[in-house]
């Protein structure tokens, strides 16, 4: 699993260089200063900046980014059906580059493993492929589907030891496999109750487990856990609820409470969340809103500076943002981040800053920087990504 040659830069040692202005691909105008640190004793209101277009091109499906070793690697699917990527090296974006000639659809699932950036796509032939790069920087595609086909995007997680790949196959089973340096494991079925084939699963590494969530055909949410210690699944469980759901559950670990938070939307379009403390779920609770969450796009959440940052897209393709910190949920409720959110949005951190990225309805890709206080915490300790 080799990195693209363009990804093999020496690490930036100079903090001043790392904190220069983000620039648009092709040397466009300066956008957002990376060096401006958040003042956690400042006003309680907080939100993201206006969107900045990330290079040129026309894209479809959600865009996803990972931040490792002073670089950001971002992936997307072009409207022409090919995979694209761009990278930020601390000074400027590289511009969107086509990754080979394999025809793909839906969202990419990036992973950083063994010192290299990779991505997983579902091809238009419904097989899942891994794209990596050889020592010349040429895209290399590997079919990792085996005998299974998939009608939605895959999902990938990663830790120091392995990449874990997930997909909902055409036979209504959610499958998982892993790569740990000695080749791929066999696919393992995660579920017993049939899953929606047109929804991707979500998973997060937390508390020594891969915590995997998926939407059943009955529109209830299910969950299974894979133990890193003994390599077994604990068994599928339906997460108890009094209602059904319109999208999958996106989950993150929240270190200050040593808990797992899951976010979704119920059949009334209400944003809801649930908390697992290591032994039991607390029960689904609404995050009251005057808009209806999209039935097509999943929410996104990120743990950053001891607060959770939560973004939903509504039925009119507006995005809304709120946070949960030491003092509970944001006093002012939801912040309207504007329209033109065509797919799932995604958050990531880079150089101690938080960013939101998304594909617009117009086919362009954007990012926004988080701009102020996040939850009233004092002297925050950044949480480990993927906790």
N, C-alpha and C positions, 0 to 999 in steps of 0.2 A: 504494500500500500504506500506508494511513493507520492511525495508532494509535487505540485507543479513547479517547474524551474523558476517561474516568476514568484513563487511563494518562498523561495529559499534565499531570503535576504539576511544579512547580519542583523542582529537585534539592535534596535535603536537604544543607545546608552544615555543619550543626552535628553534629560527631561524637558528642556526647553524645546527641542526639536519635536518631541512627542506631542507637545501641547500647542503646536502651531495651528493655524486655521484649517478646518476641513475645506477642501476645494472640490468643486464639481469635476467630474471626469473631463479630461482634455484641457485642464488648466483654466476652468471657469472662475467666476467671481468667488471671493471668500464668503463663507457661510456662517459658521458657528465656532467660537473659540472653545477649544477643548480645555484650556487651562483655567477657566472660570469655575472655581469650586463653590459648592453649595453652602450657604450660610444657614445652619440649622437653628439658629436663634432668631431668624428673620420672621417675616410675616407668615401666618399659617397657610395662606392661600398658595396653591401650587398647581402648575400645569405644564404642558409642553409648548414649545415655540411653534411658530408657523412652519409649514412644511417646506423643505428644500428639495427640488427635483434632483435625483441621483442619475446623472448622465442622460444619454439619449437612448431611444429604443421604444418598442411597443411590446408590452408583456401581458400575460394572462396568468391567473392563479396567484396565490400568496407568495411573498418573497421572504426568505429566511436568512439570517446572518449569524455568524459565530465570531467571537473575539478571543484570540489566543496569541500570546507572545508578541504583543505590540502591534498586531495586525487585526483587521476586520476582513472576513471573507463572506461575501454575500452572493446568494444564488437566486435565480429566477427562471421562469419558463417564458420564452419569447412567443409572441403572437404567431410567429412562423413555425412553431412546434419544435424548436431546438432549445437546448439548455444553455444558459448564460451565467457568467460569474464576473464579479469585480472584486478588487481588494483595495484596502486603505492601509498605507504603510506608515502613517504618522504625519504625512505631509499632504498627500493628495490621493484621490481615487484613480485606479488604473484605467477606468473605462470598461464598459461591458464587452466581454469576449465570448464568442461562441465556443462551446466545449464539444467539438466533434459533430458528427452528422447523424447521431441517433435521434429518432423522432420520439418526443416525450410529451406528456400532458400533466396537468395538475401541479401540485406544489412540490418543490424540492425539500429534502430532509438532509441538512448538512450534519457532519460529524467531524470532530478533530481528533485524530488518533495517531499515536506513534510518530508525533512530530509532523503530521501532514493533514491538510484539509481535504475532505471528501464530501460527496453528496450522493443521495439516492433519489431516483426518479422512477415513476411508473411510466413505461413506454406506451405508445399508442397501440402496441401489440398486447398490452395488459401484463407484461412481465416487468418485474422490478430490476433496475440496473444500478450498479455502482459506477460513478465516474471518478477516476483518479488521474494522476498525471505521471508520465515517465520522466526520465532524467533530462529529456529534451524539451519538456514542457508540453508535450502532446497529450491530448485527452485520451484516456484509455477506458473503455466501457466493458463491464463484466455483467453478464446475466446472473443474478443471485436468486432468481425465483424458483429454480428447479422446475417441478411439474405444476406449480400453482400459478394462477392468473389473478389479477387484482383490478378492480374498477375504480379505485380511489388512490390518493397519494399515500406513500408510506410515512412512517415516523421513525426517528432514530434518536437514541440517547448514547452517552458515552461517559466513561470514567477512566481512571488510570489503567485499567486492565483490559477493557473490551469495549467494542461497539455493539449495541443491541438494536436490532432492526425489527420493525413491526409493520404488519399490513393486514387489511381485512380482505380475505380471498373471496373469489366468486362462489365458493361453497358455503358462505356465511360463517366461516370460522376466522377468528383472529389468530394469526401465527406470529411467532417470534423466533429469531435465530441470532447468534452472536458470532463475533470475530475477535479472537484473542491472540493473534499472531501465528497460530498453527492452522489456519484455514477456518472456514465457516462450520458452525455446528449444523445439525439438521433442524428443520423447522419443527416447532412444538406448538400444538394447539393450545390457546390460552383460555378459550371459552367452551361452555356446553350449550348455553342458550344461544340461538341464532343471532348474529349481529347484522346490522345494516351494512350492506356491501358498499354503499356509496358514501360512507363516512369513514375517515381514517381514525385509528386509535391514537391515544395520547399516553405517554408514559414519562415518569420522572424517577431518577435515582434518589432515594431518600431512606435513611435509617437502615442501611444494609440491604435494601430491596430495590428491584425494579417494580414500581407501582404503575400498573397498566389499566387504563380506563377505556371503555368502548360503549357505544349505544346499541342496545339490543333491538331486534325487530319489533319487540313489544313497546319500544320507546322508553324503557327504563334504563338506567345507567348501571353498568357492571364494572367490577374491579377484581383484579387478581394481582398477586405479588410473587416475584421471583427472588429467591434468596441468593445473594452473592456467596454466602458461606457454604451452603450445601447443594446449590445448583438445582433446586426443585421449586415448583410452583405450590403456593399454599392452598390454592383452590378458588374457583370463581365464586363471587358473592354479589348479589344484587344490593346496591346501596339503598337502604330503606327510604321510601318517599311516599307522599300522599298524592302525587301527581306524576305525569310523564314529562318527557323532555324533548326539546326540538334540536338539540345539538349535543355533541360529546362533551366530556368534562375535561377541562384543562387544569392541571394540578401543579402546585409548587410546594416545596418545603419552606417553612417559616421558622428560622432558627431561634428568634427570641422566645417563642412559645414551644419550641421543639415539637411542632405539629405540622401536619400535611393539610393544606387547604385545596379544595376542589371547587371549580367555578363552572357553571352551566347556565342554561335558561330553561324555565319550565314551559308547559304547553300554553300558558297565557302570555308568554313573552317577557316574563319578569326575570331579571338577573338574580341568580341564587348562588349560595355558597354553602359548603359543608366542611367540617373540621374533624380530622382524625388525629387523636392524641397518642397513637401507638397501640391502643387497645380497642377503641370504639369510635364510631362516628357520632358527632353531636346532633345531627339532623339538619336538613336543608333549611336555610333561612333566606328571606328575600333581602335584596339591596334595593330599596324602593326607588323607582324611577318613573318619570312621566312619559316614557317612550317604550317601545316594544323591541326587545332584542331580536336580532336577525335569526331566522330559522335556518339560514344557509352557512353562517360563519361562526366559528367558535370564539369564545372570549380568550384573552391573553392576560397573564399575570406574571409579575417578576418581583423577586425579593431583592431590594436594594437599599442600603443604608438603614437597616432595621425597620423598613416599612415595606408593605406590599403595594404594588402599583398595578391597577386593574383597568383594562380597556375592553369595551364591548363595541360592536357595530350594530346599529339599529336597522329596522326594515327600510329606512330611506337612505341608507348608506352614509349616515353620519356616524362618527365615533364619539364615545363618551368615556371619560376617565375619572377615576376616584382612587383614593389610597386608604390603607389601613395601617396605623402605626401605634405607638405606645399609648396614645389617648383614644384609641378606637378609630372608627370610620371618620372620614373628613367631615368637618362641621358643615361645609357648604355643599355637600352631596356630590353630584356629578358635574364635570366640566365638559362642555360641548367643544370637541376638537375640530368641528367643521365637517364638511361633506367630502365626497370623492373617495370614499373607502370602499373599494370594489371587492375585497376578499378579506381573509383573516389578516389581522395586524400582528406585529411581533416586536417584542422589546429585547434589548441586549445592553450590556454595559461595556464601555471601552474607556481606559485611562481614567477610571473612577467617575465616569459620567454615565448617565442613562439615556438611551435613545429608543425611539419608536420608529419602525419602518413599515411600509405598506405599499401595495399596488393600488393605484387609483382606478376608478371606473374608466378614466380616459386612457388607461394603458401605461401611464408613466409610473415610475417608482420614486418614492419620497422617503425622507427621514425627518424626524423632529427631535430636538434635544429637550430634556427635562430642565426646567428653568428656575425652580425655587424650592422652598421647604417641603419636606415629605413626611409629615406626621408628627411634628413637634418633638422629635427625639433630640437628645442632647449628646454631644460627643459620640456620634454613631460609629459602630464598627461594621465595615462592609461585610455582608454575608458572602459565603462561598457560592459561586455560580453553580446551580444545579443541586444545591443542598437538599 
